[in-house]
Amino acid sequence: MPVPLSGVSDMVRYFLLTFAAFSMLLLPSAFRGGSVAHSGANYPTLEKLGEELFHDTNLSMNRTMACSTCHTQANGFTDIRESEKIGHAVSLGDDGTSLGDRNAPTTAYAKFSPPFGKNEMGEYVGGQFWDGRASTLEDQAGGPPLNPAEMGMSDKASVVKRLKENPDYASAFGTQFGADVFQNDETAFAAMGKALAAFERSDALSTFDSKYDRFLRGEEKLTDQEELGRVLMSSSQFTNCNTCHTIQGTHGLSDGVFTNHKYFNIGVPANRDVRTVNGSKPDAVDLGLAQNPAVSGDPAQRGKFKVPSLRNIAVTGPYMHNGVFKDLRTVVLFYVKYKSKKPSRQINPETGKAWDVPEVPENIAMTELTSAPALDDKRVDAIVAFLKTLTDRRYEPLLSKDENIGEGTEQLTVHSISVAPENAGK
């Protein structure tokens, strides 16, 4: 119960008033009344500003969703929220009802994708989202805030208005982009994208410290099973994995992210469970790359989707562009079925039934899919074991207890983790 100042001595009254005034000086500016100067000192770099924006739910219509809602850093930059009947296959939007049609890829290692375009062979490569329609990380960052199925903001001006609500943002944006950055909504919105991209390009999202990386540096050994998987992944004789999931990066093995950034139709079936609950029309078909405006509906690109990185693949399921497969071993067996004549290989282990038909039956990359012999269970398991070694050190506890990752490290058993999508969103 507060003591009325009238009931205390002048000396005590003076002490209390002085203490209260001094305490106000110690409080952060956000908690003080009156007009104060905001330095934006919490965001001294563009990366730090981008990180704060990445976690800010105020950039969504109902203030419930941030980039990190669907790309949670503690879980491989993926979405771990559970939706009824579909699990983690696609994500719930800010409005609490909208569900996407695609599974959002992790934002980790996304900086290594080149801008969208054609390579010297005339093949489409790079870009962001499953269909590459955002050429760069800056372009991609502007998509989700304005997507009705995601963050749901009505226009760029509405997003910029939310940014200006935060005095520290106003100061930091001024420092990074100039004092007049907020005089034009287009300029301010683009600046937000640059800040988010700067964070996504930071080392925090691309650590290269998995067991595989430690093996490359001579710091750790692979088990016999993992080594067999590594050899198989690297081979062009015994598997075709390396055709698309190339093991080398710009500087060799040390920065490999296990993708050539190209686009292929591998015959993935539609995710019927998702289509049942997300309001899709019965005849809905995801045409992938052919829906990218830069491709102009080229029929030869129908059904093609971007080859994802395999970094952290073991903890960022479910898999494929629509989250149709829950287990990593199922994905490997899906590829094996193209090369095997065994009746058992024509059965989806998750359903106990024949593999569902491709959503887009034309343009399937049969040459690439059938260019190597079928694998037996020993080799399938070895590939899965190796893929788990591509897990960043901080996510190794997300792997099952029986794995050989990080010997001596406590391991936790978790359910399959997935990613956040959005129909046009990813």
N, C-alpha and C positions, 0 to 999 in steps of 0.2 A: 504493500500500500504506500503510495507516495506521501512524503511528509510535506505539508504546506510550508513555504518559505517564511510565512509570518510567524511560525512557531519556532524559529531557530535564531541563534545569535547572528549579529552582523558579520562576524568573522566566518562562521560556518556558511552563511548565505553567500558570501563572497567566494568562498572555496568551491561551493557547488556550481555557481554560475561560471567561474573560471574553468572548472573541470569540464562542464558541458560544452563550452566554447572550444576548448582544446580538443575534445573528443570529435567534434564536427570536422576539425581539420584533418583528423586521422581517417575519416570515412572516405571511401572512393567517391569520385565526383558524381557518379550515377545515383548515389543515395543522398546527396545534399540538395537542398532547395535552392532556388534562385538561379540566376544566369551565371554559368561558369564556362570556362574555356575547356574544350575537349581536344586533347592532343593526339588521340589515336595511338598512344604509345604502346598499347597492347598489340598492335599490328605493325611493327617496325619494318617489315618486308612484305613484298607482294605475296609471297608464299604464306605468310602468317595471316594476312588478310583473307586470302583464298581459303585457308583452313577454317577460319571463323565462318565464312559464308557457307562453306560445305556443310556445316553443322547447324545452320540457322533455319529454324522452322518458320520464322516470320516471312520467309520468301515464298510461302504457299498460301493459297486463298484462305484456308481456315486455320492457318498457323499450326498445323499438326505434322507437316512433312518437310524434311530437309533432304539434301542430296544423301546425307549419311543414313537416312531412314532406310533406303533401299541399298545402300552401299556402306554397311557398318564395318568400320575399320577393324574391330575386334574379331570379326568373322570373315576375314579375307575380302573385305569391301563388298559384301553380298548382303542380301536380305534374309534375315532369319525369322521374320514374322510368319505366323501360320495362318493360312486362310482355309476355311472349311471346304472340304472335299478335294482341294487341289494342293494342299500343303504349301510348299515354297515355289511352286512352278512359276507363278507370276505374282505380281505385287498389287496390293490394295492402294488406291489413290487417296489423295487428301480429302476427297469428299466422303470417304468411308464406304463407298459402294462400287466405284469403278475398278474393274480388273483388266489388266492388259492382256495381250495375246502372245507376247514374247518374254523370254527370260533374260533379265539384264545381265550382261557379262560383268565380271569384276572390273573395277576401275584400276586395280593394281597392274602395273606394267603397261598400261594403255598408252603411255607416252611414246612407246617404241613403234607404234603404227604410223607409217608415213601418211602424208596428206592423200586424200582420195584422188585417183587418177588412173592412167594406164601405164604399164611398164613397157620396156622395149619390145616385148612380144605382143603388145596390143591387148594385154589382159588387165582387167580391173584389179586394183590393189589398194589397200590402205583405207583410211577414213575411220570414222567412229560409228557406233551403232552396228547392228547385225547386217544392215544393208548399205553401210558406208555413206549415208546421205549427209552426214556432218563430216566435212573434210578434215577438220582439225579438232583438237580438244576445246579450243575457244568456241568453235561453232557448236560442238556438242553441249557445252555448258549452258547454252541459251535455250536448249530444247525442252527439258523437263519442266522448268517453271511455267511455260506457256502451254503445256500439254494438258488438256482437260482431264485425261485419265491419270495424270500424275499430280503435279503441284497445283494446277488449276488456275493460275493467275490469268486475268482476262487479256492483258496486253503488257507491253514493255513499260509503259508509263506507270502502271500499277506496281510493277516490280520496283521501279526506281523510287516510287513514293515510299515503299517499305524500307528501302535502303536509307532514305533521307530521315526516316524516323529515328535512326540510331546516330547520335552526334559523333560517336567515335568512328563510325563508318565515314561520315561526312568529312572528318578530318583526315582519316587515312586515305580516302579516295583522292582528296585534294593533294596530299603529299605525293601519292604515287602517279596521279594522272593530270594534275594541274588544278588550280583553284576554280576553273570554270567547267569542271567535268560534269556537274549536275545542271548546267544550263541547257543541255540537250539530252532528251531521254535516250535517243539512239546511242549517243556517246557514252552515257552512264551505263546503259545495259551492256554495251560491248566491253566496258571496263570491268564490269562484274565477271564476264566470261573470261577475260584475261587473268583476273585474280584467281578464279577457280582453276583454270588451266595451269597456272603457276604452281598451285598446291599439288595438282595431280602429276606434275612433272618432277616434283621433289623426290628426294631419296626415300622419304617416308613411305612411298607407295611402291618402290622398287628396290628392295633391300639386298637381293642376291646373296642370301645367307642360308639357303636350304641345305639339307644334307648333301645334295648333289653338288652345290657350290663348294661346300667344305671338302668334298671328295676331290673336286678339281684343283683345289688349293693344297691338297695333300694333308688336310687336317683330320680327315675321317675316312674310313673304309666302308665300302658297300658290302652288303651281305652277298652270298653267292647268287641268291635269287634276284636281288636288285641289280647285280652286275650282268646277269643274263638278260634282264629286261633292258638295261642300258645298251647292250650290244645289239639286241633286236631292234630297239628304237633307232639306232644309228645305222642299221643295215639297209641296203637297197636290194639285197638278195633274198633275205628271209622274211622281211615285212615290207609294207609300203607306207608305214607311219611317217617316215622322214620325207616322203614326197610332199606333204603339206605342212607337217609339223617339223620344220627344219630345225636342227639342233644348234646351228651356229647363228650368231648375231653379227653385227657390224665388225666387232673386234674378236671374232672367233667364238669359242665355247663359253667364255666368261660372261658374255652378255646375251646369250641365246635365250629367247623367250618361246621357242618351240612353235613358231608359226611363220608361214611365208606371206601372211597378210592378204592372200588371194581369196577368191570366192568360188565355191563349188556347190553343186547339188548332189548330196550323197544319199538321197532317197529317204529322208527323215519323214516319218508319218506325222499326221496331225495329232495334236494333243486333244483328244476328244473330251476328256474330263474338263479341261479349261474352257473349251468351246461351249460346253453345256452350261457353265455358270457365268461366263463373262458377257453374255448377250450377243454373241456373234450370230450372224445370219447362217442358216443351214448350209448355204453354198459358199461360205467364206473360204478363201484360199489365200495363204500368205505367199506372195510371189517373190519375196526377198529382194535381191538386187534389182530385179526388174521394176520395183516400186520406187527406186531411187530416182528422183527427178533428173539427175545428171545422166541417167542411162536412157531416158526417154522411152521406157517400156519395151526395150529390145527383147523380143521373144527368146533369143538365145541365152538370156540371163535369168529366165524364169526359174525359180526354185533354188537359186544360188544364195548361199550365206557365207559370211566372212569366217575364215578359219581362225578359231580362238587360240589364244596363248594357252599352254598347258601348265604354266606357273600356277601353283596353288589349286590345281584342278581337283585334287582329292578332297578338298574342303569347300568347294564352291559349286556343288551340285544343287538341284538336278541339272541334267545335261541336255545338250542340243539347244537350238535357238528358241524352242518352245517349252523346255523343261520336261520333255516327254519321258525321259529315262531317269530313274532315281539313283541307280547304282553305277559306279564307274566300271565295274566288270561287265555290266550289260552293254555299255557303250563299246567296249572292245569286242564283245561277241557280236554286236551289230555289224561291225566291219568284217568279222570273220565269216559271217553267213554268206557274204558275196562270193567267197572263195571255196566254201566247203559244200560237199554234196551229202554230208551226213544228215539224216533227218533230224537229229537232235539239235543241230546248229540252225535249223530253220524255225526254232521255237524261242520266243521271247521269254527268258527266265522269270521276268517280273509278272507276266500274265499267265504263263503256262500254255499260251496259244501261239499260233503262227505269227510271225512279225507282221504288223499292219502294213498296208500298202503305202507307198510314198504319197505325200500330199501333192507334190508336183511330179508327175511321172516322166516328163520330158527333161532332156538335158542332164540326165544322171551321169556322173563321171565314172563310167564303167571301166575305162582304161586304167585310171588311177586305182579304183577300188579292187580290181582283179589282177593287179600286176605282181602279186607275190603269192606264195603258197598259203594254204590254210594253216592255222595254228592249233596245236593240241592244248589241253588244259594247263600243262606245265608252263608253256610259253605265254599263254593268256595271263596266268597268275603272275608270271615274272614281269610282264609289261605293267600290270597294275601295281606291283610292288615298286617298280622303278618310278612310276608316275607319282607315287606318294613321297618319293625323295625330293620332288620338286616343290615341296611345301616350305614356305618361309619358316624360319626358326620359331617365330612368335606364334605360329599357328600349328606347330607340331602337337601341342596338347589336344587339338581337335581331332586328331587321328585316333583310331581304336587302340585299346590297350595292347593288343597282340602284335603291333607293328614294331619294327626294329629301328624306328627313327629315334635319333637322339638318345642313345643308351644312357641310362641313369637318370633320365628326365621323367618326372611323373606324367603319366598319360591319362587323358580323360576320354570316356566314351560318350559320343554325342550322336544325335540323329543326323541324317544327311542335311547339309546346309545348302541353301539355294540363293538364287539371285533375284534381283528385282527387275521387272520387265516394263513393259507398256506396249500397247498395240503398235502405235506408231512410235512408241517411246524408245525402243531399243534396237 
